[in-house]
Amino acid sequence: MLGIAVIGCGTVGGATAKLLVDEAERIRDRTGKQLVLKYVVDLNFEHAKKIGLDPKYYETDYQKALADDSVGLVVELVGGLTIARTIIERALKAKKHVVTANKALLAHYGPELFALARQNGVSLGFEASCGGGIPVIKAITDGLQANRAEAMYGILNGTCNLVLTEMTEKGRSYGDVLSQAQKKGLAEADPTLDVSGKDTAHKLTILASLVFGCRVSLESFTVKGIDTLDLFDVRMGQSMGYVIKLLAIAQKEGDALALRVAPVFIDRSHPLARVSGSFNAVSLYGHAVGHTMYYGRGAGAMPTGSAVVQDILDAALGLSGILFGSLKIWPDITQPAKLLADAQVMSRYYIRIMTDDRPGVIARIAACLSEHHISITSLHQDEAWRDGDVIPVAITTHRASRGDVLAAVETIGKLPEIKQPVVCLEILDEHKESVE
Amino acid sequence: MLGIAVIGCGTVGGATAKLLVDEAERIRDRTGKQLVLKYVVDLNFEHAKKIGLDPKYYETDYQKALADDSVGLVVELVGGLTIARTIIERALKAKKHVVTANKALLAHYGPELFALARQNGVSLGFEASCGGGIPVIKAITDGLQANRAEAMYGILNGTCNLVLTEMTEKGRSYGDVLSQAQKKGLAEADPTLDVSGKDTAHKLTILASLVFGCRVSLESFTVKGIDTLDLFDVRMGQSMGYVIKLLAIAQKEGDALALRVAPVFIDRSHPLARVSGSFNAVSLYGHAVGHTMYYGRGAGAMPTGSAVVQDILDAALGLSGILFGSLKIWPDITQPAKLLADAQVMSRYYIRIMTDDRPGVIARIAACLSEHHISITSLHQDEAWRDGDVIPVAITTHRASRGDVLAAVETIGKLPEIKQPVVCLEILDEHKESVE
């Protein structure tokens, strides 16, 4: 029997509590473990009432739940970096297992929190923090250990993927799609954390640490969101066979790691290109297994609750303890990641330039690219795109270093004919499998 | 330290042994467990030599490996139902953990083998038996326990998926594609087990048992392969927005289970429709998590070896023992599945009829369908399809019971105008997620 306190009764907390109550008997019959909800802690029980949670669980003082010896596991679903951190720290110090979906907190304070869990002989479950209901952390920690990890590509933010899918499929602008999503409750009133790529960066920090067994810090890689994307580029990429996705990228290059969050073009035949709407997916490449992908709902009350309850069960079964005690991949005990300098990352690029339509400008742009050792794979300019005197030029490149590309883009941006900032997006070719 | 005997050194056995040797140090550093290859047992070491396995491991007598106390785990990669069964039984009786990729054996004798493992206090790992390197059994047994399972749809045979992908994308006939795949070594010389759907049936037996926690027997469901598929139907489906896939299907209907293996049309927007070539994927639907999908290489030496080595590691870490001891989903201790009679399965259908082009025939066909309570969603007949006096008529239906559809098809087949057997394929609509 494991007594559980769910702290924070919003959508995910409510769904978790409901699952614990409604599924207790089935889970006991299926797993031999009795998960017993003891407390639902919040200051406001409107949502709890709405979803029909029995008031006998309601408690406003989380310290009471932490002080109760019958509580063996605390679920933190408050969110944020302040009170949530205090709750987790106190729960761990009280030698209670903790399960959380708080990616921001783990991205900022993961090493400290895992160390505290280790000191107190308890475990910290966080499957729900990345990819919602998808058991992707299970796959990483307990599915692919035979492999030398080669790369991870993740679509990890449902709001961004929904917006990009609508832009791509319906040909509507970023602003239009976002405001409609907000009206429908599919995007936050303040969507900054999502559309800026920051939420994806939190998840990349967590996942890359585990996949590559090294400590990745949130400040160590560049993060670009979808908030500056222009529909023109989305459609241009589409016409070239690409789909735009906000990706969390982690690639092993020699003994270094190349990390970034950015909207990138991926080939429409790649399975990630087909992840639509609010779904998430993570592609993992290992030297033995090749390409694997994990797909599902990355957010939402019940999908996230599903992951939280599985984590609770893993703690009850003692599985979390074994993995936490045995594997050397947790960020409190790993070495800092050796990172590849951003300028050295090799990739293909899409560059779009708004230029005055004057003789010689294409030659000057091409010369600029050539001077920076960048080779062109395609160049498109179409009379129909003209907007007054200004006409867009869309270029795709062969593989080049990011440093060279950014330098070229800067130089091009200073040409007298160029009137608007140059757009530069990465093109991700299908990751080559090394499987024999 | 766990001593390991790999029995059967074909492609997967060789890759497993190589992984154990080459990755031993990294696995130890990463997991704290030392996996030590002790024996590679076979009668012929040509492959072992070819891949550079040290002859110090070679052993021709598996009984010697079983008698060695330093061997704690036996990997059975011999395949088939005879000697493989003896090896596993003896290994279990010698209280050694067993890991196998043998789906046929588990589909036939799973309950007996799991019972024997339980009696001897050891575990039986079989991640590699379904979906190759994809950690899908891990997802089922240790990822989604919070869920009431609703359905599983699996593309589980790489050969079939390769053949269907080529037929669809290149417009080539079944025979053409298959013989080319055989020449390239991508299909067996005798492909019967694959193309008949039998291999997929083995995997459905194993997976459905775990997903729904009941004992599914191999003889309890219908199995249809891809060997009778006509390119005309593949293309017809394609023109209607469907992709043909050989699927293992398990759907919960009330308290009963509807099982089958068949080539079915699925909507091209479903993620499974995009699983191409020799890749496998499994879609699992749970009441809380909604749709999740697991994708990767379903066969091949290294991908399968990846799953075998993870199973070995899980045994070494004690994880397999906990799951085997706690969960009540293993086929030695579950009740036989309550099955929905085939005739009662509801679905949509594609029916193609080759008919003499005479007045009134469409009316007679439509009357036949109507008499069996089948409602038509579309009917296509095109002058261009005519072949002499015979012309195909392609019909899609609303949801109807399989019993009604088969009865209608039989009646239609007896109409005097109908000269060839009527083709009938299921159309699988997107499974409705019940997630709130």
Interface residues (C-beta under 8 A of the other chain):
Chain A: A15 L19 E23 R26 I27 D29 R30 T31 G32 K33 G133 I134 P135 K138 A139 D142 G143 L144 Q145 A146 N147 R148 G213 S269 P271 R274 V275 S276 F279 G286 H287 A288 V289 G290 H291 T292 M293 Y294 Y295 G296 R297 G300 A301 M302 P303 G305 S306 A307 V308 V309 Q310 L313 D314 L317 G318 L319 I322 L323 S326 L327 K328 I329 V435 E436
Chain B: A15 L19 E23 R26 I27 D29 R30 T31 G32 K33 G133 I134 P135 K138 A139 D142 G143 L144 Q145 A146 N147 R148 G213 S269 P271 R274 V275 S276 F279 G286 H287 A288 V289 G290 H291 T292 M293 Y294 Y295 G296 R297 G300 A301 M302 P303 G305 S306 A307 V308 V309 Q310 L313 D314 L317 G318 L319 I322 L323 S326 L327 K328 I329 V435 E436
